[in-house]
Amino acid sequence: MLPALLAAFLLQTAPGESKDFWTRDTLLGDPGGVRTDLREHGLSWTLAYTGEVVSNVSGGVQRDVAVDHLLDWVIDADFDRMLGWTGGSARLNPMLLAGDGLVGDIGDLTRVSNINGRGGARIYEFWLQQSLLDGALSLRAGVLAADQEFTITNAGLLYYNSVFGGPVFMTPNFAWPIYPVGSPGLRLRVDPAAGVYVQAAVYDGDPGSERFNRSGLRVRWNHSEGVFSIVEGGWTFGDELPCTIKTALFHHTADFVRYDTGTPGKGLVGGYALVEKCVWKGLDAFLRVGVSQEDRSVVALGVDGGLNFTGLLPGRPRDILGLGVIYARLGRDYVDAQADPGPFGYEAVFEATYKVVVTPAWSVQPDLQYVMHPGGSSLVDNAVVIGLRVDLTF
């Protein structure tokens, strides 16, 4: 009885709503017009569920099967509509994570799942923003996640591997605020012309691991943790076949081990550039290249990119086939510091994924990854990882 009632509720169309279950953007639609009423008063929200099964079927450290779940609730407030506060806005982003993941089973630097994390509820982002000059200038402060605004390629969001979100030339080298833990920070953005922007941000240098920052709201300023700062500029151009180019510099002020001398070194610097291009209708390409200071980085050079084909199969206009690749070269000084440098050099990942769009709010996505030299070492067997993911938007 209950499943039948639930199905009837999901399939109904709210009064005044023109889209049915198969065409609307959310599974629940707008029951009773509540979602529309809240939006008109300045409050909007998106609740998304992602669940996956991933298995290391060959190679790596050991074989395993893992199940991960992510419930992601983004609540946005428009203070102009809500309070008459011109240019004011806010976001609260609570999350609920569950599962065990394949961390440790493959031995990889790149991590084959971008939703895996320590189980429990936490706040990912919680910030206030003030926009000025008709939106050309904005200042954001609070608990921020750098990977929500910096280093992003839209086409890279299709893939399972976490590197397409948090670049491999950054994450193995230092702590910074990325999924699933943000940190206190301040971000300034300027949009001087259409399609052009410059943004800069500073964050607490160590947001803390999920184990020690379970709520996501940890604030503990400590000089030894340093400060992470980043500045990025971007340009989007082309109406029919748009292209986006971004370049950035980043700096972390904490102390790092210099692998060439074994002594502490103050700070670490690096940078990246990326291009994302609609090659023709239905084909998007992206490439990101980044470097990190050679003498104190585990990964000194990282490259990732891919090709996304939309509507490749007849009768499936919204499905997306993604072919991605990741290359992570270990720092030469890091390699030389190993007891036996011979087996160490690079890690590479090839990922093929296909997103089956059942409705705009419901998709199913099988995935295949081949991880070469997990951990940058030929001592670990190449790994084959398969997965199946379901995405639902309520």
Secondary structure, DSSP 8 states (H G I E B T S, - for coil): -HHHHHHHHHH---TT----TTTSSSSS--GGGHHHHHHHTTEEEEEEEEEEEEEEEEEESS-EEEEEEEEEEEEEEEHHHHH--TTEEEEEEEEEEEE--STTTS--SS-S-SS---SEEEEEEEEEEEEEGGGTEEEEEEEE-GGGTSS--TGGGG-SSGGGTS-TTTTTTS--SBTTB-EEEEEEEEEEETTEEEEEEEEES----TTT-SSS------GGG-EEEEEEEEEEE-SSS-EEEEEEEEEEEEEEE-TTTSSEEEEEEEEEEEEEEEEETTEEEEEEEEEE-GGG-SEEEEEEEEEEEES-STT-TT-EEEEEEEEEEE-HHHHHTSSS-TTBSEEEEEEEEEEEEEETTEEEEEEEEEEESGGGBTTSEEEEEEEEEEEEE-
